[in-house]
Amino acid sequence: SYEIDVRFWTPTSERLDLSGPVVSVGRERRDYVTLVQAARKLPKVPFVVVASSPWARTNAAGENTRGEDLPANVTFVRGLSWGELRELY
């Protein structure tokens, strides 16, 4: 079982903001190739991939994008604090 702090992860605002980025979190068993293909079709939409799971078996963020050049609207980040991740969500 996993313990989840629902108070920490609950939005502080009731206003739904759809202007932010598409966010993908995690590294293992993610299909980043398809995500990058989608990002290419939506060049005005920012995509942020948080790929820094301490449990991951691999060590290169985005390694399963098959060496593709990432479009300008896709960013891979790592090492966010829980608070920074919450703000990104």
C-alpha positions as CSV (number, residue, x, y, z in Angstrom):
1,S,0.0,0.0,0.0
2,Y,1.1,3.6,-0.7
3,E,0.6,6.4,1.7
4,I,-0.5,9.6,-0.1
5,D,-0.7,13.0,1.5
6,V,-3.9,14.2,-0.2
7,R,-3.6,17.6,1.6
8,F,-0.2,18.2,0.0
9,W,-1.3,17.2,-3.5
10,T,-4.7,19.0,-3.5
11,P,-4.7,22.1,-5.6
12,T,-4.7,25.3,-3.6
13,S,-7.0,27.1,-6.1
14,E,-10.4,26.1,-7.2
15,R,-9.9,27.8,-10.6
16,L,-9.0,25.3,-13.3
17,D,-6.1,26.6,-15.3
18,L,-5.7,24.8,-18.7
19,S,-3.0,27.1,-19.9
20,G,-0.1,25.2,-18.4
21,P,2.1,22.5,-20.0
22,V,1.4,18.9,-20.7
23,V,3.2,17.1,-17.9
24,S,4.5,13.5,-18.0
25,V,6.2,12.1,-14.8
26,G,8.2,9.0,-14.6
27,R,10.8,7.2,-16.5
28,E,10.2,3.5,-16.7
29,R,7.8,2.0,-19.3
30,R,6.9,5.4,-20.7
31,D,6.3,5.8,-24.4
32,Y,8.2,9.1,-24.9
33,V,8.5,8.4,-28.7
34,T,4.7,8.9,-29.0
35,L,4.7,11.8,-26.7
36,V,7.3,13.6,-28.8
37,Q,5.3,12.8,-31.9
38,A,2.3,14.5,-30.3
39,A,4.4,17.5,-29.2
40,R,5.5,18.0,-32.8
41,K,1.9,18.3,-33.9
42,L,1.2,20.8,-31.1
43,P,4.2,23.2,-31.4
44,K,2.5,26.0,-29.4
45,V,1.9,23.7,-26.4
46,P,4.7,23.2,-23.9
47,F,5.5,19.6,-22.8
48,V,7.5,18.9,-19.7
49,V,8.8,15.4,-18.8
50,V,9.9,14.9,-15.3
51,A,12.1,11.8,-15.5
52,S,13.9,11.3,-12.3
53,S,12.4,8.3,-10.5
54,P,14.8,7.0,-7.9
55,W,13.4,3.5,-8.6
56,A,14.1,3.6,-12.4
57,R,16.5,0.9,-13.8
58,T,17.8,3.3,-16.4
59,N,19.7,6.6,-16.0
60,A,19.1,8.7,-19.1
61,A,16.1,10.9,-19.2
62,G,14.4,10.5,-22.5
63,E,16.6,7.7,-23.6
64,N,13.7,5.9,-25.2
65,T,13.1,8.7,-27.6
66,R,15.5,6.8,-29.9
67,G,17.9,9.6,-30.2
68,E,15.4,11.9,-31.9
69,D,16.0,15.6,-31.8
70,L,13.5,17.0,-29.3
71,P,11.2,19.8,-30.6
72,A,11.6,23.2,-28.9
73,N,8.4,22.7,-27.0
74,V,9.6,19.6,-25.1
75,T,11.7,19.8,-22.0
76,F,13.1,17.0,-19.8
77,V,13.8,17.9,-16.2
78,R,15.0,16.0,-13.2
79,G,15.7,16.6,-9.5
80,L,12.5,18.5,-8.7
81,S,11.5,18.8,-5.0
82,W,8.0,17.6,-4.1
83,G,7.0,21.2,-3.9
84,E,8.3,22.0,-7.3
85,L,6.6,19.0,-8.8
86,R,3.3,20.0,-7.1
87,E,3.6,23.5,-8.6
88,L,4.2,22.0,-12.1
89,Y,1.1,19.9,-11.7
